[in-house]
């Protein structure tokens, strides 16, 4: 029986990097889903995003229009304009 040869250091580095990358990707996916869920269910959060990061909200609306719900942009604009008038 042949003795085991030690693994080169590069393989240990690749294996460790792959694990780290997988965990990092899972965390980023969970965070992006959390933001999407909050944007999808909370109009005040969408207004905050609109005031501070309008390009993010524009992408959210584009994805929603692509998937099928095309009324959210108009509904939000109507609600926010009515809210500004009442203030």
Backbone torsions as a table, in degrees:
resi	resn	phi	psi	omega
1	UNK	NA	136.6	-177.8
2	UNK	-81.9	143.1	177.2
3	UNK	-72.1	151.1	178.8
4	UNK	-68.8	136.3	176.2
5	UNK	-93.7	139.9	-179.9
6	UNK	-66.9	144.4	178.9
7	UNK	-73.2	141.8	176.7
8	UNK	-63.9	153.7	-177.5
9	UNK	-62.9	-28.9	-178.5
10	UNK	-65.0	-36.4	179.4
11	UNK	-68.1	-36.2	175.9
12	UNK	-65.0	-41.2	178.7
13	UNK	-64.4	-44.4	-180.0
14	UNK	-63.6	-44.1	-180.0
15	UNK	-63.4	-45.0	178.1
16	UNK	-65.4	-39.6	178.7
17	UNK	-66.7	-38.7	179.6
18	UNK	-65.0	-41.0	177.3
19	UNK	-63.3	-45.6	179.8
20	UNK	-62.2	-43.5	179.5
21	UNK	-63.6	-40.7	178.7
22	UNK	-63.0	-44.8	179.6
23	UNK	-65.5	-43.6	179.2
24	UNK	-62.2	-41.3	178.0
25	UNK	-65.2	-39.9	177.9
26	UNK	-65.2	-40.3	178.3
27	UNK	-65.8	-43.3	178.4
28	UNK	-64.1	-39.9	177.8
29	UNK	-63.7	-44.2	179.8
30	UNK	-63.6	-41.2	179.4
31	UNK	-66.2	-42.9	-179.9
32	UNK	-67.5	-36.4	176.0
33	UNK	-65.5	-40.3	178.3
34	UNK	-61.2	-43.1	177.5
35	UNK	-65.8	-42.8	178.8
36	UNK	-62.3	-43.2	179.9
37	UNK	-62.9	-43.0	179.8
38	UNK	-66.4	-39.3	177.2
39	UNK	-66.3	-32.6	-176.9
40	UNK	-76.5	-22.2	-174.1
41	UNK	-116.5	-7.5	-172.5
42	UNK	-130.9	106.3	-178.1
43	UNK	-66.4	-36.2	179.1
44	UNK	-64.5	-36.6	176.4
45	UNK	-66.2	-40.5	176.3
46	UNK	-62.0	-37.6	178.4
47	UNK	-66.1	-40.9	176.1
48	UNK	-60.3	-44.9	178.0
49	UNK	-64.0	-39.6	178.9
50	UNK	-61.4	-40.6	-178.2
51	UNK	-75.0	-33.2	-174.0
52	UNK	-104.9	-33.4	-176.6
53	UNK	-137.6	69.4	-173.9
54	UNK	-62.9	-29.4	179.4
55	UNK	-65.8	-32.8	178.3
56	UNK	-67.0	-43.4	179.6
57	UNK	-66.2	-35.3	177.7
58	UNK	-62.8	-42.4	176.5
59	UNK	-64.7	-38.6	177.4
60	UNK	-60.1	-46.1	179.2
61	UNK	-64.4	-41.0	179.9
62	UNK	-62.8	-41.8	177.8
63	UNK	-64.4	-42.6	178.3
64	UNK	-62.7	-39.9	178.2
65	UNK	-68.4	-34.9	178.4
66	UNK	-68.1	-39.7	-178.8
67	UNK	-75.5	-33.9	175.4
68	UNK	148.9	-24.2	-177.7
69	UNK	-91.9	95.5	-173.8
70	UNK	-96.1	2.3	-175.4
71	UNK	-94.2	-10.0	-172.9
72	UNK	-64.8	-42.3	-178.9
73	UNK	-60.3	-47.0	-179.3
74	UNK	-67.8	-39.9	179.6
75	UNK	-63.0	-45.0	178.6
76	UNK	-63.3	-45.3	-179.1
77	UNK	-61.2	-42.5	178.6
78	UNK	-63.9	-44.8	-179.3
79	UNK	-63.8	-45.5	-177.7
80	UNK	-68.5	-36.5	177.6
81	UNK	-68.3	-38.3	176.4
82	UNK	-66.8	-35.5	179.1
83	UNK	-68.3	-39.0	178.7
84	UNK	-67.0	-36.1	179.1
85	UNK	-67.0	-35.0	-178.6
86	UNK	-77.4	-18.6	-179.4
87	UNK	-78.3	NA	NA
